[in-house]
Amino acid sequence: MNDWVAIGVPSSAGAHHAGQDRAPAALRAAGLIDGLRAAGVDISDAGDLPATPFAVDHEHPRARSLGAVVKVAGQVADAVAAQLAAGARPLVIGGDCTITVGVMAGLRRQHPDAGLVYVDGDTDLGTPDKDDGSGIMDSMGVAHLLGRGAPELAGLAGSPLDPRRLALLGGDPRETSDEGRRFLAEAGVRCTEGPAFAADPAGTARQAIAGVAAASGPVLVHYDVDVVDSGNLPLGNFPHYGSGVTLEHVTAALQVLTTNPACRGLVLTEVNPSYDADGSQLRRYTNALVRAIAG
């Protein structure tokens, strides 16, 4: 296991509104880096990439702020590739979910066969061509990783992610259409929705990373805080109430995932500090992350 390096991505370019751009600073202030060091984790801090807050885009209703999203993802890819080349393991602190497209692009420069375990309350299968879509790029990350959607984002890694190298964990069943489930099943993507995940989070995580690693080289873990029921942890930029997935469930899964020898990096997304006036929920989130990463 190589030492971790934190990379802050203060961006909400692909989001519904501003807020996640404040997360890297807020999570540092809540003790994430210091807590990891105190727990014995070797981690350095590479600081933040340029800030890119949300901006209203009425001119492109099917792909809002696509240019800014692509720019941020490219910056992320460069930063991640540089740290990997130096032998570090990136802990990328976002920011909205579109940054994971950039992290995977950077990882695949070093390891073209890299895989991904995507722990998220949504399957993020939206594309700009859907008439009923919001146009919010934040809801389209998985689709673009699999080669669908806007070519300038879908092509960032050079080629689509092999579906065998992708597992989705914890999605709220109410947020995925039957069409989306059929697409994932026909593509061969492993998908375990929230109820099954909550029933055995550690076991589900163990099966997911083993399956992805068997078809891949190194594996990236994506963690969107909205996988946690918002009644349990109200930090997600896009709330999911009544999903039944608790912070404890996710912590158990992340401990399995991040301590697995195949894990080559972790992305944290969708934390919105504006939802936490006294900082108590940010501290719960960071303390849980420290427990998971420290093992």
C-alpha positions as a Markdown table, in Angstrom:
| # | Residue | x | y | z |
|---|---|---|---|---|
| 1 | Met | 0.0 | 0.0 | 0.0 |
| 2 | Asn | 1.4 | 3.4 | -1.0 |
| 3 | Asp | 0.9 | 6.5 | 1.1 |
| 4 | Trp | -2.2 | 8.5 | 0.6 |
| 5 | Val | -2.2 | 12.0 | -0.8 |
| 6 | Ala | -5.2 | 14.4 | -0.5 |
| 7 | Ile | -6.3 | 16.4 | -3.6 |
| 8 | Gly | -9.0 | 18.9 | -3.0 |
| 9 | Val | -11.4 | 19.6 | -5.9 |
| 10 | Pro | -13.6 | 22.6 | -4.9 |
| 11 | Ser | -16.0 | 22.3 | -7.7 |
| 12 | Ser | -19.8 | 22.3 | -8.1 |
| 13 | Ala | -19.6 | 22.9 | -11.8 |
| 14 | Gly | -21.7 | 19.9 | -12.6 |
| 15 | Ala | -24.2 | 20.2 | -9.8 |
| 16 | His | -27.8 | 21.4 | -9.2 |
| 17 | His | -26.5 | 24.4 | -7.2 |
| 18 | Ala | -23.5 | 25.6 | -5.3 |
| 19 | Gly | -22.2 | 24.1 | -2.0 |
| 20 | Gln | -20.1 | 21.1 | -2.8 |
| 21 | Asp | -17.3 | 23.5 | -3.8 |
| 22 | Arg | -16.9 | 24.3 | -0.1 |
| 23 | Ala | -16.4 | 20.6 | 0.9 |
| 24 | Pro | -12.6 | 20.2 | 0.7 |
| 25 | Ala | -12.0 | 23.1 | 3.1 |
| 26 | Ala | -14.9 | 22.1 | 5.3 |
| 27 | Leu | -13.7 | 18.5 | 5.6 |
| 28 | Arg | -10.2 | 19.6 | 6.4 |
| 29 | Ala | -11.5 | 21.9 | 9.1 |
| 30 | Ala | -13.6 | 19.0 | 10.4 |
| 31 | Gly | -10.4 | 17.0 | 11.0 |
| 32 | Leu | -10.3 | 14.6 | 8.1 |
| 33 | Ile | -6.5 | 14.9 | 7.4 |
| 34 | Asp | -5.5 | 15.4 | 11.0 |
| 35 | Gly | -7.7 | 12.5 | 12.1 |
| 36 | Leu | -6.2 | 10.1 | 9.5 |
| 37 | Arg | -2.7 | 11.0 | 10.6 |
| 38 | Ala | -3.6 | 10.6 | 14.3 |
| 39 | Ala | -5.0 | 7.1 | 13.4 |
| 40 | Gly | -1.7 | 6.1 | 11.9 |
| 41 | Val | -2.5 | 6.7 | 8.2 |
| 42 | Asp | 0.4 | 8.1 | 6.1 |
| 43 | Ile | -1.2 | 11.0 | 4.2 |
| 44 | Ser | 0.1 | 14.2 | 2.7 |
| 45 | Asp | -2.0 | 17.1 | 1.4 |
| 46 | Ala | -1.4 | 18.4 | -2.1 |
| 47 | Gly | -3.8 | 21.2 | -1.6 |
| 48 | Asp | -6.7 | 22.3 | -3.9 |
| 49 | Leu | -7.2 | 22.5 | -7.7 |
| 50 | Pro | -8.7 | 25.8 | -8.9 |
| 51 | Ala | -12.2 | 26.6 | -7.5 |
| 52 | Thr | -15.0 | 26.2 | -9.9 |
| 53 | Pro | -18.4 | 27.0 | -8.3 |
| 54 | Phe | -21.7 | 26.3 | -9.8 |
| 55 | Ala | -22.9 | 28.8 | -12.5 |
| 56 | Val | -26.4 | 29.0 | -14.0 |
| 57 | Asp | -26.5 | 27.8 | -17.6 |
| 58 | His | -29.8 | 28.5 | -19.4 |
| 59 | Glu | -28.2 | 28.2 | -22.8 |
| 60 | His | -27.6 | 24.4 | -22.7 |
| 61 | Pro | -30.6 | 22.9 | -20.9 |
| 62 | Arg | -29.6 | 19.3 | -21.8 |
| 63 | Ala | -25.9 | 19.6 | -20.8 |
| 64 | Arg | -25.6 | 22.4 | -18.3 |
| 65 | Ser | -22.0 | 23.8 | -17.8 |
| 66 | Leu | -20.5 | 21.0 | -19.8 |
| 67 | Gly | -17.5 | 23.1 | -20.7 |
| 68 | Ala | -16.7 | 23.8 | -17.1 |
| 69 | Val | -17.3 | 20.1 | -16.1 |
| 70 | Val | -14.9 | 18.9 | -18.8 |
| 71 | Lys | -12.2 | 21.4 | -17.8 |
| 72 | Val | -12.4 | 20.4 | -14.1 |
| 73 | Ala | -12.3 | 16.7 | -15.0 |
| 74 | Gly | -9.2 | 17.3 | -17.2 |
| 75 | Gln | -7.5 | 19.1 | -14.3 |
| 76 | Val | -8.4 | 16.2 | -12.0 |
| 77 | Ala | -7.0 | 13.7 | -14.4 |
| 78 | Asp | -3.7 | 15.5 | -14.7 |
| 79 | Ala | -3.4 | 15.8 | -10.9 |
| 80 | Val | -4.3 | 12.2 | -10.2 |
| 81 | Ala | -1.9 | 10.9 | -12.9 |
| 82 | Ala | 0.9 | 12.9 | -11.5 |
| 83 | Gln | 0.4 | 11.6 | -8.0 |
| 84 | Leu | 0.1 | 8.0 | -9.2 |
| 85 | Ala | 3.3 | 8.4 | -11.1 |
| 86 | Ala | 5.0 | 9.6 | -7.9 |
| 87 | Gly | 3.8 | 6.4 | -6.2 |
| 88 | Ala | 1.0 | 8.0 | -4.1 |
| 89 | Arg | -2.5 | 6.8 | -3.6 |
| 90 | Pro | -5.0 | 9.7 | -4.2 |
| 91 | Leu | -7.8 | 10.6 | -1.8 |
| 92 | Val | -9.7 | 13.0 | -4.0 |
| 93 | Ile | -12.0 | 15.3 | -2.0 |
| 94 | Gly | -14.8 | 16.9 | -4.1 |
| 95 | Gly | -16.9 | 18.4 | -5.2 |
| 96 | Asp | -19.6 | 17.0 | -7.4 |
| 97 | Cys | -19.7 | 13.5 | -8.9 |
| 98 | Thr | -18.4 | 14.5 | -12.3 |
| 99 | Ile | -14.9 | 14.6 | -10.8 |
| 100 | Thr | -14.9 | 10.8 | -10.7 |
| 101 | Val | -14.8 | 10.8 | -14.5 |
| 102 | Gly | -11.5 | 12.8 | -14.2 |
| 103 | Val | -10.1 | 10.6 | -11.5 |
| 104 | Met | -10.7 | 7.5 | -13.6 |
| 105 | Ala | -9.2 | 9.1 | -16.6 |
| 106 | Gly | -6.0 | 9.9 | -14.6 |
| 107 | Leu | -5.9 | 6.4 | -13.1 |
| 108 | Arg | -6.3 | 4.8 | -16.5 |
| 109 | Arg | -3.3 | 6.7 | -17.9 |
| 110 | Gln | -1.2 | 4.7 | -15.5 |
| 111 | His | -3.4 | 1.6 | -15.5 |
| 112 | Pro | -5.6 | 1.2 | -18.6 |
| 113 | Asp | -7.3 | -1.8 | -17.0 |
| 114 | Ala | -8.4 | 0.0 | -13.8 |
| 115 | Gly | -11.8 | -0.7 | -12.3 |
| 116 | Leu | -14.3 | 1.2 | -10.2 |
| 117 | Val | -16.6 | 0.4 | -7.2 |
| 118 | Tyr | -19.3 | 3.2 | -7.2 |
| 119 | Val | -20.9 | 3.6 | -3.8 |
| 120 | Asp | -23.7 | 6.1 | -4.5 |
| 121 | Gly | -27.4 | 6.7 | -3.9 |
| 122 | Asp | -27.9 | 7.0 | -7.7 |
| 123 | Thr | -26.8 | 5.1 | -10.7 |
| 124 | Asp | -26.1 | 8.3 | -12.6 |
| 125 | Leu | -27.2 | 7.0 | -16.0 |
| 126 | Gly | -28.6 | 10.3 | -17.4 |
| 127 | Thr | -27.5 | 11.5 | -20.8 |
| 128 | Pro | -27.8 | 14.9 | -22.5 |
| 129 | Asp | -30.1 | 13.5 | -25.2 |
| 130 | Lys | -33.0 | 12.7 | -22.8 |
| 131 | Asp | -36.0 | 15.1 | -23.3 |
| 132 | Asp | -37.1 | 14.7 | -19.7 |
| 133 | Gly | -33.7 | 15.1 | -18.2 |
| 134 | Ser | -32.5 | 18.0 | -16.0 |
| 135 | Gly | -29.3 | 18.5 | -18.0 |
| 136 | Ile | -27.4 | 18.4 | -14.7 |
| 137 | Met | -24.1 | 16.6 | -15.5 |
| 138 | Asp | -23.8 | 15.4 | -11.9 |
| 139 | Ser | -26.5 | 12.8 | -12.7 |
| 140 | Met | -24.6 | 11.4 | -15.7 |
| 141 | Gly | -21.3 | 10.2 | -14.5 |
| 142 | Val | -21.7 | 6.5 | -14.9 |
| 143 | Ala | -23.2 | 6.9 | -18.4 |
| 144 | His | -20.2 | 8.9 | -19.5 |
| 145 | Leu | -17.7 | 6.4 | -18.0 |
| 146 | Leu | -19.4 | 3.7 | -20.1 |
| 147 | Gly | -19.1 | 5.8 | -23.2 |
| 148 | Arg | -22.5 | 7.4 | -23.5 |
| 149 | Gly | -23.4 | 11.1 | -23.6 |
| 150 | Ala | -21.2 | 14.0 | -24.5 |
| 151 | Pro | -18.2 | 12.9 | -26.4 |
| 152 | Glu | -15.8 | 15.4 | -24.9 |
| 153 | Leu | -16.5 | 14.0 | -21.4 |
| 154 | Ala | -17.2 | 10.3 | -22.3 |
| 155 | Gly | -13.9 | 10.3 | -24.2 |
| 156 | Leu | -11.7 | 11.7 | -21.5 |
| 157 | Ala | -10.1 | 8.4 | -20.7 |
| 158 | Gly | -9.7 | 7.5 | -24.4 |
| 159 | Ser | -12.1 | 4.6 | -24.3 |
| 160 | Pro | -15.2 | 3.5 | -22.3 |
| 161 | Leu | -14.8 | 1.7 | -19.1 |
| 162 | Asp | -15.3 | -2.1 | -19.5 |
| 163 | Pro | -18.6 | -2.8 | -17.8 |
| 164 | Arg | -17.0 | -5.9 | -16.1 |
| 165 | Arg | -14.8 | -3.5 | -14.3 |
| 166 | Leu | -17.6 | -1.6 | -12.7 |
| 167 | Ala | -19.8 | -2.3 | -9.6 |
| 168 | Leu | -22.6 | -0.1 | -8.3 |
| 169 | Leu | -23.4 | -0.3 | -4.6 |
| 170 | Gly | -26.2 | 1.2 | -2.5 |
| 171 | Gly | -28.4 | 2.9 | -5.1 |
| 172 | Asp | -31.9 | 4.0 | -4.0 |
| 173 | Pro | -34.2 | 1.8 | -6.1 |
| 174 | Arg | -36.6 | 4.7 | -6.5 |
| 175 | Glu | -34.0 | 6.6 | -8.5 |
| 176 | Thr | -33.3 | 4.0 | -11.2 |
| 177 | Ser | -35.8 | 3.3 | -14.0 |
| 178 | Asp | -36.5 | -0.1 | -15.3 |
| 179 | Glu | -34.8 | 1.0 | -18.5 |
| 180 | Gly | -31.7 | 1.8 | -16.5 |
| 181 | Arg | -31.7 | -1.6 | -14.8 |
| 182 | Arg | -32.1 | -3.3 | -18.2 |
| 183 | Phe | -29.1 | -1.4 | -19.6 |
| 184 | Leu | -26.9 | -2.3 | -16.6 |
| 185 | Ala | -27.9 | -5.9 | -16.7 |
| 186 | Glu | -27.4 | -6.2 | -20.5 |
| 187 | Ala | -24.0 | -4.5 | -20.2 |
| 188 | Gly | -22.9 | -6.8 | -17.5 |
| 189 | Val | -22.4 | -4.2 | -14.7 |
| 190 | Arg | -22.7 | -5.5 | -11.2 |
| 191 | Cys | -25.4 | -3.6 | -9.3 |
| 192 | Thr | -26.5 | -4.0 | -5.7 |
| 193 | Glu | -29.3 | -1.6 | -4.6 |
| 194 | Gly | -29.8 | -0.1 | -1.2 |
| 195 | Pro | -31.9 | -2.7 | 0.6 |
| 196 | Ala | -29.5 | -5.6 | -0.3 |
| 197 | Phe | -26.5 | -3.5 | 0.4 |
| 198 | Ala | -27.8 | -2.5 | 3.9 |
| 199 | Ala | -28.6 | -6.1 | 4.7 |
| 200 | Asp | -24.9 | -7.0 | 4.4 |
| 201 | Pro | -22.7 | -4.0 | 3.7 |
| 202 | Ala | -19.3 | -5.7 | 4.4 |
| 203 | Gly | -20.2 | -8.8 | 2.5 |
| 204 | Thr | -21.6 | -6.9 | -0.5 |
| 205 | Ala | -18.5 | -4.7 | -0.6 |
| 206 | Arg | -16.2 | -7.8 | -0.4 |
| 207 | Gln | -18.0 | -9.4 | -3.3 |
| 208 | Ala | -18.0 | -6.2 | -5.4 |
| 209 | Ile | -14.3 | -5.5 | -5.1 |
| 210 | Ala | -13.4 | -9.1 | -5.6 |
| 211 | Gly | -15.5 | -9.3 | -8.8 |
| 212 | Val | -14.2 | -6.0 | -10.2 |
| 213 | Ala | -10.6 | -6.8 | -9.3 |
| 214 | Ala | -10.8 | -10.1 | -11.0 |
| 215 | Ala | -11.5 | -8.3 | -14.3 |
| 216 | Ser | -9.3 | -5.3 | -13.6 |
| 217 | Gly | -6.0 | -3.9 | -12.5 |
| 218 | Pro | -6.2 | -1.4 | -9.6 |
| 219 | Val | -9.6 | -0.3 | -8.4 |
| 220 | Leu | -10.9 | 3.1 | -7.5 |
| 221 | Val | -13.6 | 3.6 | -4.9 |
| 222 | His | -16.2 | 6.4 | -5.4 |
| 223 | Tyr | -18.2 | 7.5 | -2.3 |
| 224 | Asp | -21.1 | 9.8 | -2.8 |
| 225 | Val | -22.5 | 10.8 | 0.7 |
| 226 | Asp | -26.0 | 10.7 | -0.7 |
| 227 | Val | -25.9 | 6.9 | -0.5 |
| 228 | Val | -26.6 | 7.5 | 3.2 |
| 229 | Asp | -30.3 | 8.0 | 4.1 |
| 230 | Ser | -30.6 | 11.8 | 4.6 |
| 231 | Gly | -32.6 | 11.2 | 7.7 |
| 232 | Asn | -29.5 | 9.6 | 9.1 |
| 233 | Leu | -26.9 | 12.0 | 7.7 |
| 234 | Pro | -28.3 | 15.2 | 6.1 |
| 235 | Leu | -25.2 | 16.2 | 4.1 |
| 236 | Gly | -26.0 | 14.9 | 0.6 |
| 237 | Asn | -26.4 | 17.6 | -2.0 |
| 238 | Phe | -29.2 | 15.5 | -3.5 |
| 239 | Pro | -31.2 | 14.1 | -0.6 |
| 240 | His | -32.5 | 10.5 | -0.3 |
| 241 | Tyr | -34.9 | 10.1 | 2.6 |
| 242 | Gly | -36.2 | 6.7 | 3.5 |
| 243 | Ser | -33.5 | 4.6 | 1.7 |
| 244 | Gly | -32.6 | 2.7 | 4.9 |
| 245 | Val | -28.8 | 2.9 | 4.3 |
| 246 | Thr | -27.1 | 4.3 | 7.4 |
| 247 | Leu | -23.6 | 5.9 | 7.9 |
| 248 | Glu | -22.7 | 2.7 | 9.8 |
| 249 | His | -23.6 | 0.5 | 6.8 |
| 250 | Val | -21.4 | 2.6 | 4.5 |
| 251 | Thr | -18.5 | 2.8 | 6.9 |
| 252 | Ala | -18.5 | -1.0 | 7.2 |
| 253 | Ala | -18.4 | -1.3 | 3.4 |
| 254 | Leu | -15.7 | 1.4 | 3.0 |
| 255 | Gln | -13.5 | -0.3 | 5.5 |
| 256 | Val | -13.6 | -3.5 | 3.3 |
| 257 | Leu | -13.1 | -1.5 | 0.1 |
| 258 | Thr | -10.3 | 0.9 | 1.1 |
| 259 | Thr | -8.2 | -1.7 | 2.9 |
| 260 | Asn | -8.4 | -4.2 | 0.1 |
| 261 | Pro | -5.0 | -4.5 | -1.7 |
| 262 | Ala | -6.6 | -3.7 | -5.0 |
| 263 | Cys | -7.8 | -0.3 | -3.9 |
| 264 | Arg | -5.7 | 2.4 | -5.6 |
| 265 | Gly | -7.7 | 5.5 | -4.6 |
| 266 | Leu | -10.9 | 7.0 | -3.1 |
| 267 | Val | -13.1 | 9.8 | -4.3 |
| 268 | Leu | -15.4 | 11.7 | -1.9 |
| 269 | Thr | -18.3 | 13.6 | -3.5 |
| 270 | Glu | -21.5 | 15.5 | -2.9 |
| 271 | Val | -20.9 | 16.8 | 0.7 |
| 272 | Asn | -22.7 | 20.1 | 1.0 |
| 273 | Pro | -21.4 | 22.0 | 4.1 |
| 274 | Ser | -24.2 | 24.5 | 3.9 |
| 275 | Tyr | -26.5 | 21.9 | 5.2 |
| 276 | Asp | -24.6 | 21.6 | 8.5 |
| 277 | Ala | -24.8 | 24.8 | 10.4 |
| 278 | Asp | -23.0 | 23.6 | 13.6 |
| 279 | Gly | -20.5 | 21.2 | 11.9 |
| 280 | Ser | -21.8 | 18.2 | 13.8 |
| 281 | Gln | -22.7 | 16.1 | 10.8 |
| 282 | Leu | -19.4 | 16.9 | 9.1 |
| 283 | Arg | -17.6 | 15.6 | 12.2 |
| 284 | Arg | -19.7 | 12.4 | 12.0 |
| 285 | Tyr | -18.8 | 11.9 | 8.4 |
| 286 | Thr | -15.1 | 12.5 | 8.8 |
| 287 | Asn | -14.8 | 10.4 | 11.9 |
| 288 | Ala | -16.5 | 7.5 | 10.1 |
| 289 | Leu | -14.1 | 7.9 | 7.1 |
| 290 | Val | -11.1 | 7.8 | 9.5 |
| 291 | Arg | -12.3 | 4.6 | 11.0 |
| 292 | Ala | -12.9 | 3.1 | 7.5 |
| 293 | Ile | -9.6 | 4.1 | 6.0 |
| 294 | Ala | -7.5 | 3.3 | 9.1 |
| 295 | Gly | -9.1 | -0.1 | 9.2 |
